[in-house]
Amino acid sequence: MPDYTASRTPTVPGATDGDEQLRLLAVELAEAAAAHVRARRPQVFAADGPVDGAVATKGHVTDPVTVVDTESEQLIRALLAERRPADAILGEEGGGDVGATAPGAITWIVDPIDGTVNFLYGLPGYAISVAAVRDGQPVAGAVVDVATATTYSAARGGGARSVTADGTATTLACATEDSLDVALVGTGFAYGRARRASQARVLTEVLPRIRDIRRLGAAAMDLCHVAAGRLDAYYEHGLNAWDWAAGALIAAEAGAVVRVPAVTVGGAEGELTVVAAPGVAAELTALLDRAGAFTPLPD
């Protein structure tokens, strides 16, 4: 499993102008989509339930997709067609091929609503995730928490930041905790029953050895919580590139140790993503290894 680390260090001179411009565009795209999603939810999910045809399912009956997911991705694709028509796009709903681009070319990886179950139920904790990838590595990305209108973003080598709805900007830095015993760890669970059962077995090994576990329901947001120091670590099997591409870069630029699959590896292969503050990363990795978590859990 490839490692991806981009923690800020004195040897990193800062983001290139090109990557910074990509970050700004990722922010623009994600914020435009977030505004659309925020406006559409009360229109699509009225007090007496969703409008006809608003919700369908994908590979599992527990895996929903809504008309707003589709609209959000279409909006991002349309904006990219205007701004960078030569770039490739990989989206959760519209597909694409991140491995088909020429060396040095940019592919945009888009999750139009990460945390669709939360969105469906009206629970806070769903986000728009947009990342620019070059040669298999995220170089810029933005994640927007739709409910709070908080934007998290990073460019490779340029650090990570958040901006709240009132314009308050914060440089992100992950937690300084150095003991796994008191670490708050996020995780997530698959839609398929067999993988869920295996994830539950891993959790029984992890939970007694940490402060507590959190399952918030949106991987991109979990990664931003690690970047902001609200979680000490996060792990999950079976993420797709659109789940982690922007958030992993943001966490790495905030100082986290990041281990992710290649962007070409699909979630069905069941590889493990681990993102942790430096002080607990080695302990967590060893614990997950003892629990057998580095064995992929295919869907």
Secondary structure, DSSP 8 states (H G I E B T S, - for coil): --B------TT-----HHHHHHHHHHHHHHHHHHHHHHHHHHHHEETTEE-TTSEEE-SSTT-EEEHHHHHHHHHHHHHHHHH-TTSEEEETTTB--GGGS-TT-EEEEEEEEE-HHHHHHT-S--EEEEEEEETTEEEEEEEEETTTTEEEEEETTS-EEEE-TT--EEE--------GGG-EEEE---SSHHHHHHHHHHHHHHGGGSSEEE--S-HHHHHHHHHTTS-SEEEEES--HHHHHHHHHHHHHTT-EEE---TT--GGG--EEEEE-HHHHHHHHHHHHHTTTTS----
